[in-house]
Amino acid sequence: MKKLTAIIMVIAMLFAFAACNDGKPNDPTEIVTNDSGEAVTNENGEVETKVVTEESTSNGETTAQVEMTESTTLVDVSVPSEDPATWTDEEIVTFYRNAAIRSKTKVTSKQTMTLNEMVVNDGDGLLGTLVEWATPFLVSALEDSSTEFDGITGGYENLVLSDTTSVKAYKSGEYTVVEMTLKEQTDGIHGDTFSGTVGHAISVVGDISSVAEALPMFAIDFENADIKLHYANPKLKVKINKDGIIEKGTWTYTVDVTVANLNIAAVRLPIKAFVESAHGSVGYIIVTGGGF
């Protein structure tokens, strides 16, 4: 019983990790502004940003230090009219990308996750019973792991029209609403958080092999296993104000995790297991300004 419980908790951690990306880059950046609070641009029309890291002082306090200054390009888009319903798809994508860049230091976002399904070895017998037992604990853990972060999610600087399956924009009072459906994406264990069709628009899990760092008591053979993460039904919907800032927005997808041929062993105990098959599904949502 203890052996199977340990295995279940490892699989549960794997599925939980599949939704534990906070949607933002590892190194926070800030847009360089002038005394009036306006973004500073260089001679090429690029918005100046600075990467900020923290370092500890001798008394244990942390101070922010600017490591480097970089440029993020705001692409000028000349729209044919004030009615966004007449814009081309390319113009809509560019308009959204510019809004995300402008919103980088202006808003706060919140990430939440929900467990839709978890099945190990098709849920048969005692293993299936333990899956049923462990699921409420994982559901609670995911609900409690909601996090907030500054800025807009995704690797939006690299978002292009070919990442999408549909886009539209329209007026809602003084606001411009942009809606996108992204092409679905499938990654292995060594994904990149801000790469791919979904990574550009929303962000994805990234390198799942690092889940081993959270489970030092187990040796998990990720490299010889077959693990896939499929990002299904990825969508975004945002409300952009007259200053080009995203005031409200919602980004969503479901990540389906499949595992096959996974060897797990305890580091100091005689616990070994071979997981022939397992799969789980986690709902992922990020909201800005309470969602839209």
Residue, then its C-alpha position, 0 to 999 in steps of 0.5 A: m500500500k505504501k509503495l503504491t501511494a508513493i507512486i500515485m503522489v509522484i504522478a500527482m506531482l507530475f500533473a500538478f507541475a504541468a500547471c504550475n507555470d506562473g506565466k511570466p519570464n524568470d527575469p523581471t523587466e521594467i519599461v524605461t520611462n521619462d519624468s512624465g511616466e511615458a515610455v522612452t524609445n530609442e532612435n529605431g522606435e523601440v521601447e527601452t526596457k531594463v532587466v532587474t534582478e535581486e541580490s542580498t545585502s550584508n544584512g540579509e535585505t534584498t535590493a533591486q539592481v539593473e543588469m542590462t537594458e534591452s529594447t522591445t519593438l513596438v511595431d507601428v501599424s497603420v490601421p485603415s479606419e477607427d473601426p477595428a472590425t475592418w482591420t486585417d488579421e495581421e493588424i489585429v495581431t500587431f495591435y494586441r502585441n503592442a498592447a501587451i508590451r505597453s501593459k508590461t508594468k501597468v497591470t497584475s495578472k492571476q493564474t489558477m488551475t483545476l484538475n479535470e482528470m487523473v488516471v494511472n494504468d487506466g485506473d484498474g484495481l488497487l491502483g485505481t482506488l489510490v488514484e481516486w483517494a489521491t485526487p481530492f488532495l491534488v485538487s486542493a493543492l492546485e486550487d491553493s497554488s493560485t499566484e499573482f504576477d506583474g505584467i501580461t502572460g506569454g512570449y507575446e513579443n514573438l506572437v505572429l499571425s501564423d500562431t493563430t487559427s482565428v482572430k477578431a477585433y471590435k469596439s465595446g464603448e471606448y475599448t477595443v476588444v481582441e479575441m484569438t484562438l491559437k493553434e494547439q501545441t504539443d511538447g515533450i519534457h524539454g519544452d520552452t515556456f515562451s516558445g510555440t503557438v501557445g507559448h507565444a500567446i499564453s506561455v506553457v509549462g516548459d522543461i518538465s524534467s525539473v519536477a525531479e527537483a521538487l521530489p529529491m526522494f525519488a529517482i525519476d527516469f524522464e529521459n527514457a519515458d514517453i511524456k507529452l503535454h498537449y495544450a488544447n483549446p487555447k484562447l485569449k480575450v482582452k479589453i484594451n483602453k484608448d491608451g493601448i493598455i490591456e485593462k481586462g483579459t482572460w487567457t485559457y487552455t487545457v493541458d493534457v499530460t500523457v505518460a508511458n514507460l516511466n520508471i520511478a525509484a525511491v532514493r533510500l527505500p526499496i520502492k521501485a515502479f514502472v508506470e505503463s501508462a497514465h494521463g491527466s488533464v489540468g485546466y489553466i486560466i490567467v486573468t488580468g483586471g478580474g478577467f473578461 
